[in-house]
């Protein structure tokens, strides 16, 4: 059966249940970059849970704190007595400011450090203690590498998920050029949703039945429609998701660069036993080779986890397995 069109999805009874109700323990805005170019910038943040293990979740390109909802629910609600989760909107997206300035992953990492200092999760004036577990996905993984460079001795663990140390060409030149250019060419909404689904997910994941809720009225026919519905919600939220913010974040991704020497230093300073690198073999956004480079250049001794047949959205495609891996890493490094 053909997937539902965008017009059919917004009329479906499940469309109203796309968002989750996960009340934060605390929330607010924090001024960061007060003494840096383009600052101050207000970041929106939420904490979920009240446990002693502090988890910092850093999201990727044009994604907001809500995109961690599966991990927020598990760690910050179902296991709230063990974990406190910090989720936030990077500059350029969501409820955070979207100033027109040069964005870089190093500046965005400093934003995160400013936020951690504001919340009292780290104290840069005191002797270093390994008090936070940092998890970054995609662009968030690039930012997390930079956080590891800035405060290596404050990290209890560092997880780099479906990300890259730098962008490398892993496809023939014309194919690579066409794929990159397609991001900026206006298309019919159904065509764009199909392109995004192909780029972000591996195998037949999106063809599986949607069983998000016990009530079948709240479910779409397949996960493909659930993914499309989430993207349509974003398109409707023109204040949180802007073309300006998207382009500025893309600049940060394209100029992210960590050399082999820098990655070795990251492993030395954080401790390879505290680092995990996760990547799917069918990732078409940041291909599998990018994960291999991270593994090779940080060095042996890290936790290197390959997800066969999975794409770029490991936190959904392999939700239970990834959550368990993170639980075990946090427990070991706590």
C-alpha positions as semicolon CSV with decimal commas, in nm:
position;residue;x (nm);y (nm);z (nm)
1;X;0,000;0,000;0,000
2;X;0,133;0,345;-0,095
3;X;0,231;0,574;0,194
4;X;-0,015;0,845;0,288
5;X;0,044;1,183;0,128
6;X;0,117;1,491;0,337
7;X;-0,240;1,610;0,283
8;X;-0,373;1,276;0,409
9;X;-0,137;1,270;0,709
10;X;-0,251;1,605;0,849
11;X;-0,613;1,483;0,831
12;X;-0,535;1,152;1,000
13;X;-0,662;1,111;1,361
14;X;-0,307;1,029;1,476
15;X;-0,170;1,367;1,365
16;X;-0,277;1,533;1,688
17;X;-0,078;1,280;1,894
18;X;0,260;1,334;1,728
19;X;0,389;1,549;2,015
20;X;0,457;1,389;2,354
21;X;0,365;1,527;2,694
22;X;0,690;1,509;2,891
23;X;0,671;1,782;3,157
24;X;1,020;1,903;3,250
25;X;1,148;1,909;3,605
26;X;1,286;2,257;3,536
27;X;1,302;2,476;3,228
28;X;1,416;2,821;3,130
29;X;1,648;3,030;2,916
30;X;2,014;3,091;2,980
31;X;2,225;3,373;2,833
32;X;2,544;3,230;2,678
33;X;2,829;3,381;2,476
34;X;2,808;3,698;2,684
35;X;3,168;3,788;2,608
36;X;3,188;3,632;2,264
37;X;3,110;3,747;1,912
38;X;2,735;3,770;1,849
39;X;2,644;3,731;2,216
40;X;2,466;3,722;2,441
41;X;2,246;3,444;2,302
42;X;1,956;3,297;2,497
43;X;1,939;2,917;2,493
44;X;1,620;2,736;2,590
45;X;1,675;2,431;2,810
46;X;1,487;2,169;3,010
47;X;1,591;1,923;3,278
48;X;1,407;1,595;3,327
49;X;1,458;1,376;3,632
50;X;1,632;1,426;3,963
51;X;1,888;1,146;3,980
52;X;2,261;1,177;4,054
53;X;2,384;1,079;3,705
54;X;2,383;1,395;3,491
55;X;2,325;1,333;3,119
56;X;2,375;1,612;2,862
57;X;2,202;1,549;2,528
58;X;2,321;1,758;2,229
59;X;2,102;1,741;1,919
60;X;2,184;1,776;1,551
61;X;2,108;1,991;1,249
62;X;1,775;2,176;1,262
63;X;1,662;1,956;1,551
64;X;1,530;2,073;1,888
65;X;1,534;1,937;2,242
66;X;1,207;1,753;2,162
67;X;1,396;1,526;1,922
68;X;1,551;1,353;2,225
69;X;1,201;1,262;2,348
70;X;1,258;0,885;2,344
71;X;1,568;0,915;2,559
72;X;1,412;1,190;2,773
73;X;1,119;0,961;2,849
74;X;1,338;0,663;2,933
75;X;1,613;0,830;3,137
76;X;1,438;1,141;3,267
77;X;1,092;0,999;3,341
78;X;1,090;0,620;3,360
79;X;1,422;0,625;3,552
80;X;1,403;0,976;3,694
81;X;1,547;0,876;4,033
82;X;1,872;0,760;3,868
83;X;1,927;1,028;3,604
84;X;1,891;1,399;3,544
85;X;1,872;1,481;3,172
86;X;1,959;1,819;3,023
87;X;1,813;1,885;2,679
88;X;1,836;2,221;2,504
89;X;1,797;2,398;2,173
90;X;2,121;2,493;2,002
91;X;2,155;2,848;1,873
92;X;1,957;2,880;1,550
93;X;1,669;2,644;1,633
94;X;1,370;2,588;1,856
95;X;1,309;2,835;2,135
96;X;1,670;2,955;2,142
97;X;1,788;3,275;1,975
98;X;1,876;3,269;1,607
99;X;2,122;3,554;1,560
100;X;2,278;3,615;1,219
101;X;2,646;3,554;1,281
102;X;2,910;3,295;1,203
103;X;2,812;2,960;1,356
104;X;3,076;2,699;1,433
105;X;3,070;2,375;1,628
106;X;3,336;2,515;1,861
107;X;3,121;2,822;1,941
108;X;2,817;2,600;1,995
109;X;3,023;2,379;2,225
110;X;3,119;2,686;2,428
111;X;2,745;2,766;2,443
112;X;2,690;2,424;2,601
113;X;2,974;2,478;2,850
114;X;2,827;2,817;2,943
115;X;2,490;2,648;3,002
116;X;2,646;2,376;3,218
117;X;2,823;2,640;3,425
118;X;2,501;2,841;3,462
119;X;2,318;2,532;3,592
120;X;2,601;2,443;3,829
121;X;2,666;2,111;3,657
122;X;3,032;2,207;3,623
123;X;3,241;2,459;3,816
124;X;3,534;2,578;3,609
125;X;3,681;2,762;3,909
126;X;3,705;2,442;4,116
127;X;3,928;2,135;4,078
128;X;3,805;1,915;3,793
129;X;3,563;1,633;3,865
130;X;3,411;1,403;3,604
131;X;3,050;1,502;3,664
132;X;2,867;1,496;3,328
133;X;2,791;1,237;3,061
134;X;2,772;1,398;2,716
135;X;2,578;1,236;2,432
136;X;2,574;1,398;2,088
137;X;2,404;1,294;1,765
138;X;2,497;1,408;1,413
139;X;2,587;1,780;1,433
140;X;2,542;1,735;1,808
141;X;2,819;1,476;1,793
142;X;3,044;1,732;1,626
143;X;2,960;1,981;1,901
144;X;3,024;1,709;2,160
145;X;3,374;1,650;2,020
146;X;3,441;2,019;2,077
147;X;3,297;1,997;2,432
148;X;3,543;1,713;2,491
149;X;3,825;1,937;2,372
150;X;3,715;2,222;2,600
151;X;3,648;2,031;2,925
152;X;3,793;1,678;2,886
153;X;3,852;1,634;3,258
154;X;3,488;1,719;3,342
155;X;3,342;1,438;3,130
156;X;3,243;1,113;3,295
157;X;3,164;0,973;2,950
158;X;3,133;1,088;2,588
159;X;2,907;0,923;2,331
160;X;2,936;1,021;1,965
161;X;2,641;0,894;1,765
162;X;2,607;0,894;1,383
163;X;2,855;1,179;1,351
164;X;3,186;1,275;1,189
165;X;3,523;1,431;1,273
166;X;3,512;1,612;0,938
167;X;3,319;1,571;0,615
168;X;3,481;1,334;0,367
169;X;3,355;1,240;0,022
170;X;3,253;0,874;0,021
171;X;3,055;0,872;-0,307
172;X;3,152;0,957;-0,666
173;X;3,192;1,332;-0,717
174;X;2,880;1,398;-0,926
175;X;2,663;1,183;-0,702
176;X;2,796;1,360;-0,394
177;X;2,741;1,703;-0,553
178;X;2,385;1,616;-0,656
179;X;2,301;1,485;-0,308
180;X;2,435;1,797;-0,134
181;X;2,265;2,033;-0,378
182;X;1,930;1,858;-0,340
183;X;1,903;1,988;0,016
184;X;1,856;2,342;-0,116
185;X;1,631;2,284;-0,418
186;X;1,259;2,348;-0,347
187;X;1,047;2,039;-0,402
188;X;0,691;1,924;-0,358
189;X;0,638;1,837;0,007
190;X;0,582;1,466;-0,062
191;X;0,900;1,449;-0,269
192;X;1,097;1,620;0,008
193;X;0,957;1,389;0,276
194;X;1,053;1,085;0,067
195;X;1,406;1,223;0,020
196;X;1,445;1,286;0,391
197;X;1,317;0,940;0,482
198;X;1,564;0,777;0,242
199;X;1,853;0,990;0,370
200;X;1,789;0,942;0,742
201;X;1,670;0,583;0,782
202;X;1,811;0,246;0,688
203;X;1,658;-0,081;0,576
204;X;1,285;-0,131;0,612
205;X;1,252;0,048;0,947
206;X;0,996;0,303;0,828
207;X;0,783;0,034;0,667
208;X;0,710;-0,125;1,004
209;X;0,364;-0,083;1,155
210;X;0,324;0,218;1,384
211;X;0,258;0,090;1,736
212;X;0,345;0,407;1,927
213;X;0,021;0,402;2,128
214;X;-0,203;0,128;2,263
215;X;-0,501;0,313;2,115
216;X;-0,496;0,228;1,740
217;X;-0,670;0,558;1,662
218;X;-0,349;0,736;1,762
219;X;-0,133;0,533;1,527
220;X;-0,052;0,579;1,160
221;X;-0,037;0,282;0,920
222;X;0,345;0,275;0,932
223;X;0,639;0,453;1,093
224;X;0,693;0,631;0,761
225;X;0,380;0,837;0,822
226;X;0,480;0,902;1,183
227;X;0,816;1,038;1,067
228;X;0,648;1,245;0,795
229;X;0,400;1,384;1,050
230;X;0,684;1,502;1,273
231;X;0,844;1,682;0,979
232;X;0,513;1,844;0,883
233;X;0,475;1,969;1,242
234;X;0,817;2,132;1,211
235;X;0,724;2,296;0,882
236;X;0,422;2,449;1,052
237;X;0,632;2,589;1,339
238;X;0,792;2,871;1,143
239;X;0,921;3,048;1,456
240;X;1,121;2,751;1,586
241;X;1,245;2,617;1,253
242;X;1,365;2,888;1,015
243;X;1,559;2,878;0,689
244;X;1,801;3,130;0,839
245;X;1,881;2,908;1,139
246;X;1,904;2,600;0,920
247;X;2,158;2,760;0,686
248;X;2,367;2,896;0,971
249;X;2,384;2,553;1,134
250;X;2,481;2,397;0,799
251;X;2,779;2,634;0,790
252;X;2,886;2,498;1,130
253;X;2,862;2,139;1,004
254;X;3,052;2,200;0,681
255;X;3,344;2,369;0,855
256;X;3,371;2,122;1,143
257;X;3,718;1,969;1,130
258;X;3,903;1,751;1,374
259;X;4,239;1,611;1,267
260;X;4,378;1,271;1,357
261;X;4,608;1,441;1,608
262;X;4,318;1,624;1,774
263;X;4,112;1,305;1,798
264;X;4,404;1,118;1,954
265;X;4,434;1,399;2,210
266;X;4,059;1,372;2,275
267;X;4,103;1,002;2,352
268;X;4,405;1,069;2,571
269;X;4,240;1,346;2,771
270;X;3,887;1,210;2,815
271;X;4,002;0,850;2,846
272;X;3,919;0,597;2,577
273;X;3,742;0,374;2,824
274;X;3,491;0,659;2,866
275;X;3,421;0,711;2,495
276;X;3,163;0,537;2,275
277;X;3,122;0,579;1,899
278;X;2,798;0,446;1,743
279;X;2,722;0,433;1,371
280;X;2,481;0,264;1,132
281;X;2,608;0,092;0,819
282;X;2,329;0,244;0,604
283;X;2,369;0,603;0,724
284;X;2,323;0,819;0,412
285;X;2,351;1,154;0,589
286;X;2,697;1,095;0,739
287;X;2,812;0,771;0,582
288;X;2,956;0,480;0,778
289;X;3,311;0,577;0,680
290;X;3,281;0,885;0,903
291;X;3,221;0,663;1,207
292;X;3,511;0,440;1,108
293;X;3,743;0,742;1,096
294;X;3,638;0,845;1,447
295;X;3,705;0,493;1,571
296;X;4,043;0,468;1,400
297;X;4,171;0,812;1,497
298;X;4,050;0,830;1,858
299;X;4,214;0,491;1,893
300;X;4,165;0,143;2,028
301;X;4,005;0,112;2,367
302;X;3,686;0,304;2,292
303;X;3,347;0,135;2,271
304;X;3,286;0,101;1,896
305;X;2,933;-0,014;1,817
306;X;2,820;-0,088;1,461
307;X;2,449;-0,112;1,383
308;X;2,409;-0,325;1,073
309;X;2,139;-0,203;0,836
310;X;2,060;0,107;1,042
311;X;2,064;0,464;0,920
312;X;2,121;0,805;1,074
313;X;1,852;0,802;1,346
314;X;1,993;0,532;1,573
315;X;1,817;0,673;1,879
316;X;1,483;0,573;1,724
317;X;1,580;0,286;1,496
318;X;1,761;0,105;1,778
319;X;1,596;0,275;2,073
320;X;1,606;-0,003;2,332
321;X;1,953;-0,126;2,237
322;X;2,103;0,224;2,242
323;X;1,937;0,309;2,574
324;X;2,078;-0,009;2,727
325;X;2,426;0,063;2,591
326;X;2,414;0,414;2,740
327;X;2,289;0,282;3,074
328;X;2,581;0,040;3,092
329;X;2,834;0,306;2,991
330;X;2,703;0,557;3,245
331;X;2,701;0,295;3,522
332;X;3,057;0,191;3,439
333;X;3,185;0,551;3,425
334;X;2,977;0,705;3,703
